Amino acid sequence: MKSGPKEIITPFRPIPLDVPEGMKPNEFFNSTENLQDLTQNNGLLQNPEHLLMYRKALGHSNEFDTSIIFNSSECILNPLGRPVRRTQLPEQTKTVWNRMNQIMIEYMLEKYPDPNDALVLAGEASLDATWPLTAPGVPSIRMLHNHFIVFNMDQLRNAENADPKNPNLTDGGQNSLFQAHMRHVYRTFFESLDLQILKPIEGKASQLSLTGYPQGLPSWEIQGGVDMLKSTHFWKEYDLILKGFLDFYRTFFSQVSTRNAPIPPKTYFPDQIENTLLFDNDFLASAKKVRDMCVHDAKYANSIRWQPAFKQLIYRNEQGKLIVTISQNSIGNAITELLGVVVRRVPDAESYEKTEPALIEKLLEVRQRLIDADLGNPIKTEYWD
């Protein structure tokens, strides 16, 4: 079978939603009123740390699909002031967040032990404050959240090939600014991080052979597999990857904005920035190219995301290895598209309801594990007790 991105069809039950006159749907989705509705109709579990687990009504997969969100909608009313990445969480909340992630991923791998049967992934998506709420591809809920998704591999194998020129697939490396123009310094900067559990891998070692994705992204194998997710050291290294990306992103776009700009304030690795980035000709030449394009091309300048936007995920490849990768979120693509999976959602209540009982059974089962670990209290809806 020829390797390439796949497009699957996922049916969903149409959601009756009354959007106030004068508001666009994705503006309303970020409101406190909508988050209350989400909790009441699709909420599974919540805890005192404001972490909410919910069923994805417009999901990527009807095999297994759920999210955990840091629901700050009632305590932070400004949508652009809410935490959008794990580094912005209070330490106690992040500890609970990591434990919930560990249990969710362990459950998926236990439920789907064969990598030839199921593609398992968990990932965090983040936008920046300069991304317009009405822009195409902006997630419906603009807060820190993780996706937990399982795709049936037979469904992927039998799926139609996706258009490789789909703009949402080009964020995976082959057209990415970082990869295309400064691949060497990008990799060198990450190599300066102190990683013991995460082992750098490249090329086919990190790709799914079915899709050939991810393409060009920096990737790391989790040495020791799923058991390492129970270690606080792993989550500290997972944070190091994110912090390194944030420093690289901020430094690059500060140079795009202002020639010969100083090191951005509150960076995590100022020495590496000074020694690795600000003395690298390719890095600074790339910043100049982007700066010049911004000056002469208004449409291009408007597309720049000046603050960090990314997707970071953990997934299992066909050899059963757990891989970590991170991508510049320059387009607004779905997290699944980093792995070459394009999801086309279609309204079809009848087809969705055939899969709903098995889906809910698994969601309630993993919810009970979280309850048993003292990670939250169950929510009752009309669909479950």
N, C-alpha and C positions, 0 to 999 in steps of 0.2 A: 504494500500500500504506500502510495506517495505521501510524503510528509507535507503538511500544510495546515493552516488554520481552518477550523470547523465552525459551522453555524448551526445551532440547534434551535428548535422551537419549544418554548415553555408556555403552556396554557395557564391562565389565571382567572380567578373569579372577579369580575368587574366590581369595583368598590364605589358604592354610592357616596359621593363627596360633594358637599355644598360649599363651594368657594365663594367668599364674599365678593360682591360686585366691585369691579375695579382692581382686583388682585389676580395675579397669575398663580396657577397651582403651586409652582415650586417656591413662591413667596409665602403662600399660606402654609405649606408643609413645615416651615420653620417656626411657626407660631406655637405658643403655649397651648392654645386651644386644640391644635391638631395633635400635639404630643399627648394630651390627655385622652383624645380619641384613640390614638394608637395603643395606649396602655389598656384602655377599657375593652377594645375589640381584639387586639392581638398580643397583649402583654402576657408573658409567661412567668416572669420572676423579677423582683426588684429588691434592693437592699438599702440600708442607711447611707451607703456611699454614693447614692444616686445612680447606680448602675442598673440598667433595665435590659432584660432579655426579652425579645419579642419575635413572633412569627413573621416572616417576610411575606406580606400579602401580595406584593409584586416581586416575586422571587426570581433568582437565577435558575434554580433547580427545584423540582418537586420531589427529588430523592431525599435530600436533606438540605435545609437552608434556614438559617436563623442569624440574628445579629444581637450583639450586646452594645448598648450605647451609654455613654456618660450623659445622662439626661439632666442637663443644666438649664432646661427651658424655663423653669419657675424661679430659680435662684439667680440667673443671669438673663435678663430680658433682651439685652442687645445681642442679636444673632451673630454679629461680627466680634463680640467679646467673649464668646464661649470657647472653651478648650477644644482644639481640633486635632491634637496629637498627644501621645502618651507622655512626652516630656513636660507637658503642662499640667499634669495631674498632681494633686497632693500625694506625698509618699505613701501614706496609709491607703489611700484609694488605689494607687498603682499596685500595691502589694495584693489587694483583693482582685484587681483587674487581671494581674498575671496568674493568680491561682484559678480564676474562672477560665482564662484562656487555656491553661494547662489541662484542666478537666475536660473542656470541650474538645480539644484536639485529641486527647487520649481516647475519649469516647468514640470519635469518628474513626480512628485507626483500629480500635477494637471491633467496632461494628462492621468495618469494611477492611479486613486484614489483607486482602489480595490486591496489590496495585494494578493487576491486569483487569480487575473487575470495577475499580472505582478510582476516580481522581479526587483526592482530598486536598482542600486548601483552606487556609485561614488567613485573613489579611486585614490590615488597617489602611483606610483611605483618608487622606487629608487634603483640604483645600486651603488656600490662603485668603486673607482678608481683602485682597484686591480683585478677587474673582467675582464678577457680577452675579447676583442671585438669579438673574434671568438668563444667564448664558446657557447655551445648549450643553447638556451633559453634566450640569451641576447636580450633585446628589440631592435627593428630596429632603434630607435632614442634615443640616449643616452643623454637626457636632461630632465629637470623637466617637467612632464606632468601629467594631470589628465584624467582618463577615465570616461565617462558618458554612462552607458549601461542600457538597459531594455531588459529583457527576457520575452517571453510569457510563462506563467505558464503551460498552456495546452501542449505546446511543451516540456517543461521540464518533465511534468507528463508522457507523452507518449514516452519519450526518452529511449534509451537503458541504462541499468546500466553501469556505468564506472567501470573499474578495480580498486578496492580499493587499490591495491598495486602499482598503477601508481605512480612513484616517484614524479611526480609533485603535487600529493595530500598529500604526507607525510609531507609537510612543514606546514600543518595546526595545528599541535599540538601533534598528537599521537607519532611522531618520532622526534619532534623538540628538539634540545639540551636543550633549556631553560626550556621547559615544562617537559621533561623526567627526568632531574637531579636536577633542582633547582626551582621547581614550587613555593615553599613557599616563598623563598626570592624574586623571580621575582614579585609575587603578593604584598608582603610587601613593596617593593620599590615603586611600583605604588601607593599604598595606602598612601604613604607619600606626594603625590602631592596634591596641594590645588585645589580641583575640587568641584564646586558648581552646575554646570549644568549637568555634566556627572556623572552618577550613576553607580558604578561597578555592573555587573551582571555575572553570571556563568552558565555553563552547558546548559540545554535545554532552559533556558530563552533567550539565545543569538543565539541558533541554528535555522536554517530553518528545520522544521519538515520533509520536503520532502527529503532533502539530509543528514541531521544530521551534517551539517557543519555551521560555523567553529567549529573545534574541539580543545579544550584546550587553545584557545587564550584568552588573557585578553580582556574583552569587557566592554563597557559602554553604557547605554541607555541615549539618549538625552532627558532629562526631559523638557517638553514643546513642543516637536516635531519640525516640520519644522519652526515654527515661531521663534525659538531660533537661527536659522541660520542667521537671520537678526541682531543679536546682536554681537557686537565686542567681548563681554565676551566669547561667545561660541568659536570663532575662536582662542582666546587666550588659552582657555582650550584645544582645538584641538592641538595647538602648544605644550602645556605642555606634552601631551601624547607622542608626537614625541620626545621632548627634553628628557623626562625620558627614552624612549627607547634608544636614542643615547647614553646617559650617561651609561646605563646598558651595552649596547653592547661594547662600547669602553673600559669600565672598565674590563669586562670579558676577552676580547681578549688581553688586555694589560697584564693581569695576565697569560693568556695562553702563550704569547710570552716571558715574563720575570717574573720569580718567584719573588713574593713580590714587584712587580712594584709599583711606587707611583701613586697617583691619576692622571689621564690623564690631560694635560693642557686644559684650556678653557672649563671646564665642567659647566653644568648648576646648578647642585645640589651637590656641593662638600661635604657638611655636611652629606647628606643622603648616599653618597657613602662611606664615612669614617665610619659612624655609622652602616649602614645597610648591606653593601656589604663586606667591607674589614675586618669585624669581624665575618663573617658568615662561618662556617665550610663547609657547603654543597657547597657554592659558590666557595670557594678556592679549595676544593677537586675536584669539577667538572673541574676547570681550570687545575688542575694537570693531570687528566685523559686525557684531550684533548692534553695537552702539551706532555705527554708521547707517545700518539699515533702519534703525528706529528713527533717525533724523530725517531720512528721505522717504520712508514708507509708513504712512499713518496707520494703515490697516495692520501691518506687521507689528508696529509699536503697541497697538491696542491689544494684541494677542499675548504680550509679554506678561508673565505672572511674576511680579517683582519680589514677592515673598514666597517662602518654601511651600511647594505643593508636591505631594508624593503618594505613592502606594508601596507599602512594605508587606510582604507576605511570607508565609511558611507553606510549603506544599510538598507532596510526596511524588517522586518520579517513578518511572516504571520499574526501576531496580529496587524500589522500596526505601530509598534514601530520603531523608527530610532535608529540604533545601530552603534557605532564606534568600530572598532577593529584594531589591528596592528599585523603584523607577521614578524618574522625573515625571510628575503628573502635569504635562504641559497642554493636554488636550481635553481631558475630562472623560477618558475611556473607563469602561467598567474594569473592575479588578480582575475579572476572569479573562479579559482580553490580553493581559500580560502573559497568559499561558496559551494564547491562540484560540480561545473559546469565545465565540460571539453568540450572544443569547438574543433571540428575537421573541419577545413576549407577545402573546396573542390572547385576547379575551375569549375564553371558552370555559364557562362554568361547569359544563357537563364533564369535559375531559379532566379539569382540575379536581373535581369532587371524587373521581375514581382513585386519585392518588392521595387525597387528603387524609384518610384514616391512617394509613401507614406512616405518612409524614408526621402527623400529630403524635402518634404513638412513640416515635423516636424522640420528638421534642420533649414530651412529658417524661420520658425515661431519663434523658440527660438532665432535665430540670431537677429530677429527684436527687441525682448525684450532687448537684450544686446545693440543694437544700440540706442534704446529709452532711455536707462539708461546712455548713453554717455560712453559706455565701449568699443567702437571700431567702425571701418568703414568696410563696406561690401567689399568682394572680388568677382569679376566676373570671372566665368570660363565658359567653353563650356556647362556645365551641369546646370548652374543657372545664373541669372542676378545679 
